[in-house]
Amino acid sequence: MIKQSIGKKQHSEFVKYSLYNYIGVLIGVFSNLFIYTTNQEFLGILRYTESLAYLLWPLMLMGGSSSLINFSPKFKEGQNTLLFSYAFRTILRNSIFIFVIIFFGLKLFGEFVKLEFIYFAVLLAFFLAGIDLLKKQLTIYKKIAFPTILDNLIPKLVLPLIFILYYFNFIDGERTGLSLYISAYIIIIVALFFYGSKLKAFLFTFRISSLFTVIPKKEYFNYSYFALAGSLGYLFVFKLDALMIPNLISYKANGVYSIATVAASVIFIPARGMFSLYAPQVSKLLKNKQFKDLNSLYKEVAHSLLFLGLLIYSVIFLGIENIFQIMPSKDVLMKTVLVIYIIGVTSVFNMATGFNSEIINYSKYYKFNIIALGVLTILNLICNYAFIVIFDFGIEGAALASLLSIVIYNLIKVGFIYIKMGLLPFDSKSLKLFTLQFSLILIFYLIPDFSNPILNFSFKVGGVLFSQLFLIYQFNWVPAYTSFLNKYIFRTSV
């Protein structure tokens, strides 16, 4: 079972991680329903600036955080100071280099894409790179809950405040709003630094030349460059829509699209927690060539995530329209429904394939990610352009392009892992879970609607949730879920 596999402390961290993320999602959903709809233009500008920052910060990191996880098993526990210090120095050096390039090349780049707020993106990227490195170091110390509170909750608290200040005319202009938003990340990086320092997780040294006596220099840089390429490819696959919508449609359309992505993001929360928590363990199992144990863990996590993904998707699929119908901003929110459905399917499929990215990233086949991501980036560009411009599908076209790209991307990775290592996240239990949960969702969808949206939501969502939870417990198809209920709900021995 999962909690046995990762231990009590890690299980506690995962539960807290998920709880804090869901609190953040509740704040985000509330803000999307009642606050962000008041200024879709600024929301679109903000999300576009974020997307630019997401493309820049991997260049600043240069694969440093992935290398931290990959090579830390070569050091004694708590003695990866050299790796951490080298990655931190890389961020500082590359940030200066990127700023200089943008400063002198802004006019040239601005002819192709919108770059009115590029300096805000550069500053945000710098803080994102630092936060990612600090979080990865804390992951090695099995600490993911507190960083999540900071990383997930603080921006979600600051951003609604900015919109409220806009609404009441206390601030004026997008630059002021962006500056206030970036201040949230300054708070995060300072708080993380002090938290990690108390745990003695962040130890720095200027004498890093001995690093390459433990790890061959060529091996380190090869892995770092491929990790960088992988990060950029991943972002092009998963963030390209937020970059193309403002350039092909409008900032306002990007604001509407971002509302849909936030609403759908609730599905993927358990996966982010598990992938972060298991990354060091996956790396260790691969280094020790414990493929049988890794295969069991691969399936176990994939089953749990498929179950959770379909469970959460059923609530969204059957209930989101009923909720939107009673909201004051329902005209805007109803435009997001189809996008939410499509992105939701994308998230469920991504979860069902388990931690395939982590397996490839920390194996000797890490270079394969570049091939897969290269193909998918090209495919995603073509699909976004075709669905948005040629077929005129609007923001739904961007969602379809992401769905197609991510499905193909994950299938390629699953096939490669199976061919090279004999590992597979699917088995007969995966089919049983999908068949049962999909059938229950379909049954409750086909039941005629009640005229009252609240009654309809209560009956359909309550019914589909109870049916899935009860039947899967009875069949014991997800041992971690069964064990959790036995211990904490029914108080029976495990």
Residue pairs with C-beta under 8 A, 6 or more apart in sequence:
1 300
1 479
1 480
1 483
2 11
2 274
2 300
2 301
2 304
2 479
2 480
3 10
3 11
3 480
3 483
3 484
5 281
5 297
5 300
6 14
6 277
6 278
6 281
9 142
10 142
10 277
12 145
13 142
13 143
13 144
13 145
13 277
14 144
14 273
14 274
14 277
16 145
16 148
17 144
17 145
17 148
17 273
17 276
17 277
18 269
18 270
18 273
20 145
20 148
20 149
20 152
20 153
21 148
21 152
21 269
21 272
21 273
22 266
22 269
23 153
24 148
24 152
24 153
24 156
25 262
25 265
25 266
25 269
27 153
27 156
27 157
27 160
28 156
28 262
28 265
29 262
29 263
29 266
30 160
31 156
31 159
31 160
31 163
32 259
32 262
32 263
32 333
33 327
33 329
33 333
34 327
34 328
34 329
35 160
35 163
35 164
36 43
36 160
36 163
36 255
36 258
36 259
37 259
37 329
37 332
37 333
38 163
38 166
38 167
39 163
39 166
39 167
39 255
40 252
40 255
40 256
40 332
41 251
41 252
41 255
42 163
42 166
42 174
42 177
42 255
43 163
43 254
43 255
43 258
43 259
44 245
44 246
44 250
44 251
44 252
44 253
44 254
44 255
44 256
44 258
45 117
45 174
45 178
45 251
46 159
46 174
46 177
46 178
46 181
47 242
47 254
47 255
47 257
47 258
48 114
48 117
48 242
48 243
48 246
48 251
48 254
49 117
49 120
49 121
49 124
49 178
50 121
50 124
50 242
51 239
51 242
51 243
52 115
52 117
52 118
52 121
52 125
52 243
53 120
53 121
53 122
53 124
53 125
53 128
54 125
54 128
54 235
54 239
55 125
55 232
55 235
55 236
55 239
55 243
56 98
56 121
56 122
56 125
57 125
57 126
57 128
57 129
57 132
58 129
58 228
58 231
58 232
58 235
59 94
59 98
59 228
59 232
60 90
60 91
60 94
60 95
60 98
60 125
60 126
60 129
61 87
61 90
61 91
61 94
61 129
61 132
61 133
61 228
61 231
62 90
62 94
62 224
62 225
62 228
63 223
63 224
63 225
63 226
63 227
63 228
63 230
63 231
64 86
64 87
64 88
64 90
64 91
64 133
64 224
65 87
65 132
65 133
65 135
65 136
66 136
66 223
66 224
66 227
66 230
66 231
66 361
67 83
67 87
67 220
67 223
67 224
67 227
68 80
68 83
68 84
68 87
68 133
68 136
68 137
68 140
69 136
69 139
69 140
69 279
69 280
69 283
69 362
70 223
70 227
70 283
70 361
70 362
70 366
71 80
71 83
71 215
71 220
71 223
72 80
72 83
72 140
72 280
72 283
73 280
73 283
73 284
73 287
74 214
74 215
75 82
75 83
75 214
78 141
78 200
78 201
80 137
80 140
81 203
81 204
81 205
82 205
82 208
82 210
82 211
82 214
83 211
84 133
84 137
84 202
84 203
84 204
85 203
85 204
85 205
85 206
85 208
86 208
86 211
87 133
88 130
88 133
88 204
89 208
91 126
91 129
91 130
91 133
95 122
95 125
95 126
95 129
98 122
98 125
99 122
102 109
102 118
102 119
102 122
106 115
106 118
109 115
109 118
113 243
113 247
114 246
114 247
117 174
117 175
117 178
120 175
120 178
120 179
120 182
123 182
124 181
124 182
124 185
127 182
127 185
127 186
127 188
127 189
128 185
130 189
131 151
131 185
131 188
131 189
131 192
134 147
134 189
134 192
134 193
134 196
134 202
135 144
135 147
135 151
135 192
135 276
137 196
137 201
137 202
138 144
138 146
138 147
138 192
138 195
138 196
138 199
138 201
139 276
139 277
139 279
139 280
140 201
140 280
141 199
141 201
142 277
142 280
143 199
143 201
144 273
144 276
144 277
146 195
147 192
147 195
148 273
150 187
150 188
150 191
150 192
151 188
154 184
154 187
154 188
155 181
155 184
155 185
155 188
157 184
158 180
158 181
158 183
158 184
159 181
159 184
161 180
162 171
162 177
162 180
162 181
165 171
165 177
165 180
166 172
166 177
171 177
171 180
193 202
196 202
211 220
212 220
223 366
226 366
226 367
226 369
226 370
227 361
227 366
229 369
229 370
229 373
230 361
230 366
230 369
230 370
230 373
232 373
233 369
233 370
233 372
233 373
233 374
233 376
233 377
234 357
234 373
236 373
236 376
236 377
236 380
236 381
237 373
237 376
237 377
237 380
237 402
237 405
237 406
237 409
238 402
238 406
240 377
240 380
240 381
240 384
240 401
240 402
241 257
241 384
241 398
241 399
241 401
241 402
242 254
242 257
242 258
242 261
244 384
244 385
244 388
244 398
245 253
245 254
245 257
245 388
245 395
245 398
246 253
246 254
248 384
248 385
248 388
248 389
249 388
249 394
249 395
253 394
253 395
256 332
256 335
256 336
256 395
257 336
257 339
257 395
257 398
257 399
259 332
259 333
259 336
260 336
260 337
260 339
260 340
260 343
260 395
260 399
261 339
261 343
263 316
263 320
263 336
263 340
264 316
264 339
264 340
264 343
264 344
264 347
265 347
266 312
266 316
267 309
267 312
267 313
267 316
267 344
267 347
267 348
267 351
268 309
268 347
268 350
268 351
270 304
270 305
270 308
270 309
270 351
271 305
271 309
271 347
271 350
271 351
274 301
274 304
274 305
274 355
275 355
275 357
275 358
278 297
278 301
278 355
278 358
279 355
279 358
279 362
281 297
282 294
282 297
282 355
282 358
282 359
282 362
283 358
283 362
285 291
285 293
285 294
285 297
286 294
286 359
286 362
286 363
287 362
291 421
291 422
291 423
294 359
294 423
295 422
295 423
295 424
298 354
298 355
298 359
298 423
298 424
298 425
299 354
299 424
299 425
299 426
299 427
299 429
299 430
300 479
300 480
301 354
301 355
301 425
302 351
302 352
302 353
302 354
302 425
302 426
302 430
303 429
303 430
303 433
303 477
303 478
304 478
304 480
304 481
305 351
305 352
305 354
306 348
306 351
306 352
306 430
306 433
306 434
307 433
307 437
307 472
307 477
307 478
307 481
308 351
309 347
309 348
309 351
309 352
310 348
310 433
310 434
310 437
310 438
310 441
310 468
311 437
311 465
311 468
311 469
313 344
313 345
313 347
313 348
313 441
314 437
314 440
314 441
314 444
314 461
314 464
314 465
314 468
315 461
315 464
315 465
316 340
316 341
316 344
317 341
317 344
317 441
317 445
318 441
318 444
318 445
318 457
318 460
318 461
318 464
319 457
319 460
319 461
320 337
320 340
321 334
321 337
321 453
322 453
322 454
322 456
322 457
323 453
323 457
324 330
324 333
324 334
324 337
325 334
325 453
326 453
326 454
327 333
335 395
338 396
338 399
339 395
339 396
339 398
339 399
342 396
342 399
342 400
342 402
342 403
343 399
343 402
343 403
345 403
346 399
346 402
346 403
346 406
346 407
349 406
349 407
349 410
350 406
350 410
352 425
352 426
352 430
352 434
353 410
353 411
353 413
353 414
353 425
354 425
356 410
356 413
356 414
356 417
356 425
357 369
357 413
359 417
359 421
359 423
360 366
360 368
360 369
360 413
360 416
360 417
361 369
363 420
363 421
365 416
365 420
368 416
369 413
372 409
372 412
372 413
372 416
373 409
375 412
376 405
376 406
376 408
376 409
376 412
379 404
379 405
379 408
380 401
380 402
380 405
383 400
383 401
383 404
383 405
384 397
384 398
384 401
386 397
386 401
387 393
387 396
387 397
387 398
387 400
387 401
388 394
388 397
388 398
388 401
391 397
393 400
414 424
414 425
414 426
417 423
417 424
418 424
429 477
432 475
432 477
433 472
433 477
433 478
436 468
436 471
436 472
436 475
437 468
437 472
440 464
440 467
440 468
440 471
441 464
444 460
444 463
444 464
444 467
445 460
447 460
449 456
450 456
450 459
472 478
472 481
473 481
473 482
473 485
476 482
483 494
486 492
486 493
486 494
487 494
